Amino acid sequence: MKVGVVLFPGSNCAQDLILYFQKRGHQAFYVWYQEQDITKYTFDLLALPGGFSFGDRFYQKATGDYVIQPGKMALDSPVCKLILETHRQRIPIVGICNGFQILTQLNLLPGELKRNKNLKFTCQNVKCRLESRIVGRLTGRNMKIDVANEYGRYYIGKKELKELEKNDQILMTYQDDYAELNGSVGNIAGVCDKEKLIFGMMPHFERTMDSNLPIFDVIESVISKKSFQESIENLMFSEHISYKSTRKYLKRLYTEGEGVVVGPGENAGIVDLGDGYCLAIRVESHNHPTFIDPFNGASTGVGGILRDIFTMGARPIGILDFLRFGTNDNSKELLKETVRGISYYGNCFGVANVGGDCFTSKMYDTNPLVNIACLGIVKKKDIVYGRATTEGSLMIYVGSKTGAEGVNGAAMASGSFSSNVDTSTLKDNIQFGDPFLEKLLLEGCLEIVENGLLEGMQDMGAGGVLCSSLEVVQRGRAVTGKNLGCWLNVDKIPCKYQMDDCDKLISESQERMLLVVKMENKDKVFSIFEKWDLEYAVVGGVDGSGYYKILKSNNSVLYKKKVDSFSNPSQDWKEVKQCLSDNDLKFHNDEMLWNTYDSTIGCRTVVNNRIRCDNLPNTNFSILDIHENGKQIILTWGSDFDECYSPIMERKFKPLGLVNCLNYGHPKDSIGEMKKFLEKLTKKCKENKVPVLGGNVSLYNATDDVSINPTPILVMVGVSS
């Protein structure tokens, strides 16, 4: 491991820190305090040393009189930019004593450090206890370690202290008489950020070379973040990826019908329109990302669902959006930026916004819902599945380079918010979209489809390269019955800059696809990529091992596990009755806002309803021309089956199927409500022979453990006779 140690003029402990890491077998080097360009360095950890430095004396006047102000030099130095960029790229940072001061003053760690309670510089060996669960078996372990400071009293407000405790951010506390001399709130000696990537502590672990000192294990835990295996499996088994809480209920849905070509389990459902043409349809949620960053969160929601459609070989012809927002001033701004994000991506890409709705309620003040549906046209013979079925086939990465944005996107979607969350600290979990690159990706992929060169294709959505490569193998095993496995070379993943191996795998950077191609077709596929100016790389392959393997270019194995060990994780919750909040739901009519959407691209739009007419019932529908076979389709939407079914029957269309987006609160109090809804939906679908083609579940829409009311969204499709 490579460690950069920031060197300030006159630093007391910089050399001690260098020696500490070298003795531990790491490569350590200095980073001069005037440096601000992170691209000059390659390091896995940035360390800010303790001890006073020249810059901690703060001149008050020209006579030379000064006061001591720890951390002052860092705030006034170019290296501050490097520290912040290191954090943005999710590289771990450790600060000791004065380094801890710097991290708090840069707001990378919570709280502040004040003068000791005894108002004296104190240097002694003190007893500390490890508190955080990050150290595993070492939690609760006591140790003796040196302190040497005058400004080492940790302070934080009562409310913020509770947050530290709740989030397991207290790493170390004082345990002996020094605690009284120091006066830190809660006797805190060290803390970390919520993501366990930034660690600050007052005691000087580098001043001892005792290899048995437990703090060494703490630092190593921070350096490596979580173990590679733990990080992978935490993602694989997250709610957003595995549906571990809801899969058993979703399996009971009515999913078969005469027109169903592809049902649940693929990237999109597909129904037969006749004359060799089919309709692909999908609905997704982008709730948490939109609350954090409404423009980028919503726009990348559009980009993601477009890829879900063309990964099936279909050309997108329309999107719909279903918005639920709060009533306060912040919610009004969130809605405005959300609509701007949706219209930006859709208009630039060139897909019509053909319907949707918006409702407001105070229950959505801190939990806005953004559900986006997409549909596309595909020839039946050109349908592509997200599967790998042949040993020896290649896995080819194509599209945008991987970056650190969206690294924890799926994990974030599997959690709930607190009311005092600082959304600015979560923006690194949000991706940034490029609709113009996506247009090239669409055309390149569809040309490959038309030439019959693909075995399978998968969007790199939630979970990034990691989950997409596993998914295609899992589907291939299910279809063929073969003991298929795969290998993935993490060094071959195209990256924007140097990245941690784990982050390369789980990043959710946009505009990327994973193609499964037989060896004999690779050159033809590469030539089409080059035609469309798309970057590509062979990142893996399919084999008959039955294992999922992650390798380095030197053939060292980072991870290896049987593919079938990832199947069907489950988590059971009590099916309790949810205490619902007052329903103050109001329809939001704003024609000026919706006019930012282009609803006519492709000259398909016959009827487009977004503004509700109170005197006209059942206006929640749109009608589109399918020029390819001379027919029309109708799209309807609502919160229950009848609301969608009635407009189709009134206009004498034939219902083909529906998709659903199930927005619920924390599973501890909302699973029962979801189960009840699904049972009712299944009964209605069976009675009327309308199959469920696919859908999405969004749980954890809750703030401070208060869940939103159940908010299901249904989109039904019918075809003219």
C-alpha positions in Angstrom: 0.0 0.0 0.0 1.2 3.5 -0.8 0.8 6.2 1.8 1.2 10.0 1.2 2.2 11.9 4.4 1.6 15.7 4.2 4.7 17.6 5.3 4.4 21.1 6.7 7.5 23.2 7.5 8.7 22.1 11.0 6.3 19.2 11.4 7.1 17.4 14.7 5.7 14.0 13.8 5.9 13.6 10.0 9.0 11.4 10.1 7.5 9.3 12.9 4.5 8.6 10.7 6.7 7.7 7.7 8.6 5.3 9.8 5.5 3.8 11.3 4.0 2.9 7.9 7.4 1.7 6.6 7.7 -0.7 9.5 4.2 -2.0 8.8 5.5 -2.9 5.3 3.9 0.0 3.4 5.5 2.5 0.9 5.3 5.9 2.5 6.4 9.3 1.1 6.0 13.0 1.7 3.5 15.3 0.1 4.8 18.9 0.4 2.2 21.3 1.9 2.2 23.6 -1.2 1.1 20.8 -3.5 -2.4 20.8 -4.9 -2.3 18.5 -7.8 -3.4 15.0 -6.8 -2.7 13.6 -10.3 1.1 13.8 -9.4 0.7 11.1 -6.8 -0.5 7.5 -6.5 -1.5 6.7 -3.0 -4.1 4.5 -1.2 -4.1 6.6 2.0 -3.4 10.2 2.8 -2.1 10.8 6.3 -2.0 14.2 8.1 0.6 14.0 10.9 0.4 15.4 14.4 2.7 17.7 16.3 3.1 21.4 15.9 4.4 22.9 12.8 5.8 26.3 11.8 2.4 27.4 10.4 0.6 26.8 13.7 2.0 30.1 15.1 -0.4 32.8 14.0 1.1 36.4 13.9 -1.1 39.1 15.3 1.2 42.0 14.5 4.6 42.8 12.9 6.5 42.8 16.2 6.7 39.0 16.1 4.2 38.3 18.8 2.0 35.4 18.0 -0.6 32.9 19.3 -0.8 29.2 18.6 -3.7 28.2 16.3 -3.5 24.5 15.3 -4.4 23.7 11.8 -4.1 27.3 10.6 -1.4 26.5 8.1 -3.4 23.8 6.3 -6.4 26.1 5.8 -4.1 28.7 4.2 -2.1 26.2 2.1 -2.6 24.8 -1.4 -2.6 21.3 0.0 -6.1 21.9 1.3 -7.3 21.5 -2.3 -5.5 18.2 -2.5 -7.0 17.0 0.7 -10.5 17.8 -0.5 -9.9 16.2 -3.9 -8.6 13.0 -2.1 -11.9 12.9 -0.2 -13.9 13.4 -3.4 -12.1 10.4 -5.0 -13.0 8.3 -1.9 -9.4 7.7 -0.9 -9.1 7.2 2.9 -7.6 9.9 5.1 -6.1 9.6 8.6 -5.4 12.6 10.8 -3.5 12.5 14.1 -3.6 15.2 16.7 -2.9 18.3 14.6 -4.1 16.4 11.5 -7.3 15.7 13.4 -7.6 19.5 13.8 -7.2 20.0 10.1 -9.9 17.5 9.2 -12.5 19.1 11.5 -11.7 22.6 10.3 -12.2 21.4 6.7 -15.6 19.9 7.8 -14.5 16.4 6.7 -15.1 15.3 10.3 -17.8 16.4 12.7 -17.1 18.5 15.8 -14.2 20.8 16.7 -11.2 20.7 18.9 -10.7 23.3 21.7 -8.2 24.0 24.4 -7.9 21.3 27.1 -10.0 21.7 30.2 -6.9 22.1 32.3 -5.6 24.9 29.9 -2.2 23.2 29.8 -0.1 21.3 27.3 -0.2 17.7 28.5 2.0 14.9 27.5 1.5 11.5 29.0 0.6 7.9 28.4 -3.1 7.4 28.7 -5.7 4.5 28.7 -8.1 4.5 25.7 -10.8 2.1 24.6 -11.8 1.1 21.1 -15.5 1.8 20.6 -16.4 1.4 16.9 -17.6 -1.9 15.4 -15.3 -1.2 12.5 -12.6 -3.0 14.3 -14.7 -6.1 14.8 -13.3 -8.4 17.5 -11.2 -5.6 18.9 -14.3 -3.5 19.9 -14.1 -2.7 23.6 -10.4 -3.4 23.8 -8.3 -1.1 26.1 -4.8 0.1 25.2 -2.2 2.5 26.5 -1.1 5.2 24.0 0.6 8.6 24.1 -1.1 12.0 24.0 0.7 15.4 23.6 -1.5 18.4 23.1 -3.0 21.6 24.4 -5.8 21.8 21.9 -7.2 18.3 22.2 -10.6 18.7 23.8 -13.2 17.4 21.5 -16.5 19.2 21.4 -19.8 18.5 19.7 -23.5 19.4 20.3 -25.9 17.0 22.1 -27.9 16.4 18.9 -24.8 15.7 16.8 -23.4 13.5 19.6 -26.5 11.2 19.3 -25.9 11.0 15.5 -22.2 10.0 16.1 -23.4 7.2 18.5 -26.2 6.1 16.1 -23.9 5.9 13.1 -21.0 4.2 15.0 -18.7 7.1 14.4 -17.0 7.2 17.8 -13.8 5.2 17.4 -12.0 5.8 20.7 -12.6 7.2 24.2 -10.3 8.2 27.1 -10.7 5.8 30.1 -8.5 7.2 32.9 -7.8 10.4 34.8 -6.7 12.1 31.7 -10.3 12.2 30.6 -11.0 14.8 33.4 -8.0 16.9 32.5 -8.9 16.8 28.8 -12.7 17.5 29.1 -13.8 16.0 25.7 -17.5 15.5 25.2 -18.2 11.9 25.9 -14.5 11.4 26.6 -14.1 11.1 22.8 -10.5 10.6 21.6 -11.2 9.7 18.0 -14.1 9.8 15.4 -14.7 8.9 11.8 -17.1 10.0 9.1 -20.3 8.1 8.3 -18.7 6.2 5.4 -15.7 5.1 7.5 -13.3 6.6 5.1 -11.9 9.5 7.2 -10.4 8.9 10.6 -9.2 11.4 13.2 -7.7 10.9 16.6 -5.8 12.8 19.2 -3.5 10.0 20.6 -0.2 9.5 18.7 -0.3 5.9 17.6 2.9 6.5 15.5 5.0 7.2 18.6 5.1 3.5 19.5 6.3 0.6 17.5 4.5 -2.0 19.6 3.0 -4.2 16.9 0.5 -5.6 19.3 -1.1 -2.2 19.9 -4.8 -2.6 18.8 -4.8 0.8 17.3 -2.7 -0.6 14.4 -5.7 -2.7 13.5 -8.0 0.3 13.6 -5.8 2.2 11.2 -5.5 -0.8 8.9 -9.3 -1.1 8.9 -9.6 2.5 7.8 -6.9 2.2 5.2 -8.5 -0.8 3.6 -12.0 0.5 4.3 -14.0 -2.7 4.5 -12.5 -5.9 3.3 -12.9 -6.5 -0.4 -15.2 -9.5 0.3 -17.4 -7.6 2.7 -17.8 -4.7 0.4 -18.9 -6.9 -2.5 -21.3 -9.0 -0.5 -22.8 -6.1 1.3 -23.7 -4.7 -2.1 -24.8 -8.0 -3.6 -27.2 -8.6 -0.7 -28.5 -5.1 -0.3 -32.3 -4.6 -0.7 -31.9 -2.6 -3.9 -30.0 -5.4 -5.6 -31.4 -8.6 -4.2 -35.0 -7.7 -3.2 -34.4 -9.9 -0.2 -37.4 -8.6 1.7 -40.0 -8.7 -1.1 -39.0 -11.4 -3.5 -41.3 -14.0 -1.9 -44.3 -11.7 -2.3 -43.5 -10.7 -5.9 -43.3 -14.4 -7.0 -47.0 -14.7 -6.4 -48.0 -12.1 -9.0 -49.9 -13.1 -12.1 -47.3 -12.9 -14.9 -48.6 -15.1 -17.7 -50.6 -14.1 -20.7 -51.0 -14.8 -24.4 -49.2 -11.7 -25.4 -46.3 -12.0 -23.0 -42.9 -12.5 -24.7 -40.7 -11.6 -21.8 -42.0 -11.4 -18.2 -40.4 -10.3 -14.9 -36.7 -11.1 -14.3 -35.2 -9.3 -17.3 -34.3 -5.7 -17.9 -37.8 -4.9 -19.3 -41.0 -6.7 -19.9 -42.0 -7.4 -23.6 -45.5 -7.9 -25.1 -46.4 -8.9 -28.6 -48.0 -6.1 -30.8 -48.5 -8.3 -33.8 -46.9 -8.4 -37.3 -43.5 -9.2 -35.9 -43.3 -6.2 -33.6 -43.2 -6.0 -29.8 -43.3 -3.4 -27.1 -40.7 -3.3 -24.3 -41.8 -1.5 -21.1 -40.1 -0.8 -17.7 -40.7 1.5 -14.7 -38.1 2.5 -12.1 -37.7 4.7 -9.1 -35.0 7.3 -8.4 -36.2 8.6 -5.1 -33.2 9.0 -2.8 -30.9 10.4 -5.6 -33.4 13.1 -6.5 -33.7 14.3 -2.9 -29.9 14.6 -2.7 -29.3 16.2 -6.1 -32.6 16.7 -8.0 -31.2 17.6 -11.4 -28.6 14.9 -11.7 -30.7 12.4 -9.7 -33.7 12.7 -12.0 -31.7 13.0 -15.3 -29.7 9.9 -14.6 -33.0 8.1 -13.8 -34.0 8.8 -17.3 -30.7 7.7 -18.7 -30.8 4.4 -16.7 -34.3 3.4 -17.8 -33.5 4.2 -21.4 -30.7 1.7 -21.2 -33.0 -0.9 -19.7 -35.1 -0.6 -22.9 -32.4 -0.7 -25.5 -30.5 -3.4 -23.7 -33.4 -5.6 -24.8 -32.7 -4.6 -28.4 -35.6 -2.1 -28.4 -35.5 1.6 -29.6 -37.0 3.9 -26.9 -40.1 5.8 -28.1 -41.4 7.4 -25.0 -41.0 8.1 -21.3 -43.5 8.9 -18.5 -42.8 10.4 -15.1 -44.8 10.1 -11.9 -43.8 12.6 -9.3 -44.7 12.9 -5.6 -43.3 16.0 -3.8 -43.7 17.9 -0.6 -45.3 21.3 0.0 -42.6 23.3 1.7 -40.3 25.8 -0.1 -37.5 23.3 -0.5 -39.8 20.8 -2.1 -40.9 23.4 -4.7 -37.3 23.9 -5.6 -36.7 20.2 -5.7 -39.6 19.7 -8.1 -38.4 22.5 -10.4 -34.9 21.0 -10.6 -36.3 17.5 -11.0 -38.4 18.5 -14.0 -35.4 20.3 -15.5 -33.3 17.2 -15.1 -35.9 14.9 -16.7 -36.5 17.3 -19.6 -32.8 17.9 -20.2 -31.9 14.2 -20.5 -35.0 13.3 -22.5 -34.9 16.2 -24.9 -31.2 15.9 -25.6 -31.4 12.1 -26.1 -34.5 12.6 -28.3 -37.2 10.6 -26.6 -40.8 11.9 -26.1 -42.2 12.5 -22.7 -45.7 11.1 -23.3 -47.5 11.2 -20.0 -47.4 11.2 -16.2 -48.6 13.1 -13.2 -47.5 15.0 -10.1 -49.1 15.0 -6.7 -48.0 17.0 -3.6 -48.3 16.2 0.1 -46.4 17.2 3.2 -45.5 13.5 3.8 -43.1 13.8 0.8 -41.2 16.9 2.2 -38.1 14.8 3.0 -38.9 11.8 0.7 -39.8 12.9 -2.8 -40.7 10.1 -5.2 -39.5 10.1 -8.8 -40.8 7.1 -10.8 -40.0 7.0 -14.5 -41.4 4.5 -17.1 -40.0 3.9 -20.6 -41.3 2.0 -23.6 -39.6 1.0 -26.8 -40.3 -0.9 -30.1 -38.4 -4.0 -31.1 -38.7 -6.6 -33.8 -39.5 -10.0 -32.2 -36.5 -11.6 -33.9 -34.2 -8.9 -32.5 -35.0 -9.3 -28.8 -31.8 -9.5 -26.7 -31.6 -11.1 -23.3 -29.4 -10.1 -20.4 -27.7 -13.5 -20.2 -24.4 -15.4 -20.9 -25.0 -18.9 -22.2 -21.8 -20.1 -23.8 -18.4 -21.1 -22.3 -15.6 -19.0 -23.9 -17.8 -16.0 -24.7 -16.3 -12.6 -23.8 -17.6 -9.8 -21.6 -17.0 -6.5 -23.3 -17.3 -3.1 -21.5 -18.5 -0.2 -23.7 -19.3 3.4 -23.1 -18.2 6.0 -20.6 -15.1 5.5 -18.4 -15.7 4.5 -14.8 -15.5 7.2 -12.1 -16.0 7.5 -8.4 -19.5 9.0 -8.7 -22.3 6.7 -7.7 -20.0 4.2 -5.8 -22.5 3.8 -3.0 -25.7 4.4 -5.0 -27.3 1.0 -4.5 -26.3 0.9 -0.8 -27.8 4.4 -0.3 -31.0 3.3 -1.9 -31.3 0.5 0.7 -31.3 3.0 3.6 -33.5 5.7 5.0 -32.7 9.4 5.8 -32.5 11.3 9.1 -34.1 14.7 9.3 -30.8 16.5 9.8 -29.0 14.8 7.0 -26.5 17.0 5.1 -27.3 16.0 1.5 -24.2 17.8 0.2 -22.1 15.0 1.9 -24.0 12.4 -0.2 -23.6 13.9 -3.6 -20.7 11.6 -4.5 -23.3 8.8 -4.5 -25.1 10.5 -7.4 -24.1 9.9 -11.0 -23.7 12.5 -13.7 -25.4 11.8 -17.1 -24.3 12.5 -20.7 -27.3 12.1 -23.0 -25.3 12.7 -26.1 -22.9 9.8 -25.3 -26.0 7.7 -24.6 -27.3 8.4 -28.1 -24.0 7.0 -29.5 -24.3 4.0 -27.2 -27.8 3.4 -28.3 -27.0 3.4 -32.0 -23.9 1.3 -31.6 -25.6 -1.3 -29.5 -28.6 -1.5 -31.8 -26.4 -1.9 -34.9 -24.7 -4.8 -33.2 -28.2 -6.3 -32.4 -29.4 -5.9 -36.0 -26.3 -7.7 -37.2 -27.0 -10.7 -34.9 -23.6 -10.4 -33.1 -24.8 -10.5 -29.5 -25.2 -13.4 -27.1 -26.5 -11.0 -24.3 -26.4 -7.5 -23.1 -26.8 -5.8 -19.7 -26.9 -2.2 -18.5 -24.3 -1.4 -15.8 -26.9 0.1 -13.4 -27.2 -0.6 -9.7 -24.0 -2.3 -8.5 -22.0 -1.4 -11.6 -19.7 -3.9 -13.4 -19.9 -6.2 -10.4 -23.6 -6.9 -10.5 -24.1 -6.7 -14.3 -21.5 -9.5 -14.8 -23.0 -11.7 -12.1 -26.5 -11.1 -13.4 -25.8 -12.3 -17.0 -24.2 -15.5 -15.7 -27.0 -16.2 -13.2 -29.6 -15.8 -16.0 -27.5 -18.0 -18.3 -27.3 -20.7 -15.7 -31.1 -20.6 -15.2 -31.8 -20.9 -19.0 -29.2 -23.5 -19.9 -28.9 -25.6 -16.7 -25.1 -25.5 -17.2 -22.7 -24.9 -14.3 -21.5 -21.6 -15.8 -19.1 -19.2 -14.1 -17.2 -16.1 -15.1 -14.0 -14.2 -14.5 -13.5 -10.4 -14.4 -10.2 -8.6 -14.7 -10.5 -5.5 -12.5 -7.4 -3.9 -14.1 -9.1 -3.9 -17.6 -12.0 -1.7 -16.5 -11.6 1.7 -18.2 -11.3 4.4 -15.6 -11.2 8.2 -15.6 -8.4 8.3 -13.0 -6.8 6.0 -10.5 -9.4 4.2 -8.5 -9.6 1.6 -5.7 -10.3 -1.9 -7.1 -13.5 -2.3 -5.2 -14.8 1.2 -6.4 -14.1 0.2 -10.0 -16.4 -2.7 -9.6 -19.3 -1.1 -7.8 -19.2 2.4 -9.3 -22.5 3.3 -11.0 -21.1 5.7 -13.6 -23.6 6.3 -16.4 -23.7 5.4 -20.1 -22.0 2.0 -19.8 -23.1 -1.4 -21.1 -21.8 -4.9 -20.7 -22.0 -7.1 -23.8 -21.6 -10.8 -24.0 -20.1 -11.7 -27.4 -18.8 -15.0 -28.8 -15.2 -15.0 -29.7 -15.8 -15.3 -33.4 -17.9 -12.1 -33.4 -15.6 -9.8 -31.4 -13.8 -8.1 -34.3 -17.1 -7.2 -36.0 -18.4 -5.8 -32.7 -15.2 -3.8 -32.2 -15.5 -2.3 -35.6 -19.0 -1.1 -34.9 -17.9 0.5 -31.6 -15.1 2.3 -33.5 -17.6 3.5 -36.1 -19.6 5.1 -33.3 -16.5 6.4 -31.5 -17.2 4.3 -28.4 -14.5 3.2 -26.0 -14.5 -0.5 -25.2 -12.5 -3.1 -23.4 -12.6 -6.9 -22.9 -13.0 -7.1 -19.1 -14.0 -10.7 -18.6 -15.3 -14.0 -19.9 -17.6 -16.9 -19.4 -16.4 -20.3 -18.3 -17.7 -23.6 -16.9 -16.2 -23.3 -13.4 -19.4 -22.4 -11.6 -17.5 -19.6 -9.8 -17.6 -15.9 -9.9 -14.0 -14.7 -9.9 -12.3 -11.3 -9.8 -8.7 -11.2 -11.0 -5.8 -8.8 -11.4 -3.7 -8.7 -14.6 -1.0 -10.7 -12.8 -3.7 -13.5 -12.4 -3.9 -13.0 -8.6 -7.4 -13.7 -7.3 -9.1 -10.9 -5.4 -12.3 -12.8 -4.9 -13.8 -16.2 -5.7 -17.2 -17.6 -4.8 -19.7 -20.1 -6.2 -22.3 -18.3 -8.4 -25.2 -20.2 -6.8 -24.2 -18.8 -3.3 -25.6 -15.5 -4.4 -29.1 -16.9 -5.1 -32.2 -15.9 -3.2 -31.0 -14.1 -0.1 -34.0 -13.4 2.3 -34.9 -11.1 5.2 -38.2 -11.5 6.9 -40.1 -8.6 8.5 -43.2 -8.7 10.7 -46.3 -8.0 8.6 -47.6 -5.3 10.9 -50.3 -2.7 10.1 -48.8 0.6 9.2 -49.9 3.8 11.0 -50.7 6.0 8.1 -50.3 9.8 8.1 -53.0 12.2 7.1 -53.6 12.1 3.4 -53.4 15.7 2.1 -52.6 14.6 -1.5 -53.2 17.3 -4.2 -52.9 17.1 -7.9 -50.2 19.5 -9.2 -51.2 21.4 -12.4 -48.4 23.4 -13.9 -48.7 23.6 -17.7 -45.7 25.9 -18.0 -43.5 23.4 -16.1 -44.6 20.4 -18.2 -44.1 22.3 -21.5 -40.3 21.9 -21.0 -40.8 18.3 -22.1 -40.8 17.5 -25.7 -43.8 15.2 -26.2 -43.9 14.8 -29.9 -40.6 13.3 -31.0 -41.1 10.7 -33.7 -44.5 12.0 -34.6 -46.1 9.1 -32.6 -48.1 11.1 -30.0 -51.8 11.1 -30.6 -53.1 12.0 -27.1 -50.8 13.3 -24.3 -52.5 13.9 -21.0 -50.6 15.6 -18.2 -52.9 18.4 -17.1 -55.9 17.0 -15.3 -59.4 18.1 -16.3 -61.5 18.0 -13.2 -64.7 17.7 -15.3 -63.4 14.8 -17.4 -62.9 11.5 -15.6 -60.2 9.0 -16.6 -57.9 11.4 -18.3 -54.8 9.6 -17.1 -53.9 8.1 -20.4 -51.9 8.7 -23.6 -52.2 7.2 -27.1 -49.3 6.6 -29.5 -49.1 5.5 -33.1 -47.1 2.4 -33.9 -46.3 3.2 -37.5 -44.4 0.0 -38.0 -47.6 -2.1 -38.0 -50.4 0.5 -38.3 -51.7 0.1 -34.8 -52.0 2.3 -31.8 -51.1 1.7 -28.1 -52.7 3.2 -25.1 -50.8 3.9 -21.8 -52.7 4.4 -18.6 -51.5 5.0 -15.1 -52.7 5.3 -11.5 -52.4 3.9 -8.0 -54.7 0.9 -8.5 -55.8 -1.6 -11.1 -59.2 -0.2 -11.9 -57.9 3.3 -12.4 -55.7 2.0 -15.2 -58.0 -0.6 -16.6 -61.1 1.6 -17.1 -59.7 4.0 -19.7 -58.4 1.1 -21.8 -61.8 -0.6 -21.9 -63.7 2.6 -22.5 -61.7 3.2 -25.6 -62.0 -0.4 -26.8 -58.3 -1.2 -26.7 -57.0 -4.7 -25.7 -55.1 -4.7 -22.4 -51.7 -6.4 -22.8 -50.1 -6.1 -19.4 -48.8 -3.7 -16.7 -45.7 -2.8 -14.8 -45.6 -1.5 -11.2 -43.3 0.7 -9.1 -44.0 0.0 -5.4 -42.9 2.9 -3.2 -43.1 2.0 0.5 -41.5 3.1 3.8 -39.2 1.2 6.1 -39.9 -2.5 5.7 -40.3 -2.9 9.5 -43.7 -1.2 9.3 -44.7 -1.3 5.6 -44.2 -4.9 4.4 -47.7 -5.8 5.6 -49.2 -3.0 3.5 -47.3 -4.0 0.5 -48.3 -7.6 0.8 -52.0 -6.5 1.1 -51.7 -4.4 -2.1 -50.0 -7.2 -4.0 -52.6 -9.7 -3.0 -55.3 -7.4 -4.3 -53.4 -6.6 -7.5 -52.9 -10.3 -8.2 -56.6 -11.1 -7.8 -57.5 -8.2 -10.2 -54.9 -9.3 -12.8 -56.1 -12.9 -12.8 -59.8 -11.9 -13.1 -59.1 -9.6 -16.1 -56.2 -11.6 -17.6 -53.8 -8.7 -17.4 -50.3 -10.0 -16.6 -47.6 -8.2 -14.7 -44.7 -7.7 -17.0 -42.2 -6.4 -14.5 -41.6 -3.7 -11.9 -39.6 -2.2 -9.2 -39.7 -2.0 -5.4 -38.5 1.1 -3.5 -38.4 0.6 0.2 -36.8 2.7 3.0 -38.7 5.8 2.0 -38.6 7.1 5.6 -37.2 9.9 7.6 -36.4 9.4 11.3 -38.1 6.1 11.1 -41.4 7.7 9.9 -42.5 6.0 6.7 -44.3 7.6 3.8 -47.8 6.2 3.1 -47.9 3.4 0.5 -47.5 4.9 -2.9 -47.7 2.3 -5.6 -47.6 3.4 -9.3 -49.1 1.2 -12.0 -48.6 1.7 -15.8 -50.8 -0.4 -18.1 -50.5 -0.8 -21.8 -53.2 -1.8 -24.4 -53.2 -2.2 -28.2 -55.8 -1.3 -30.8 -57.7 -4.1 -32.5 
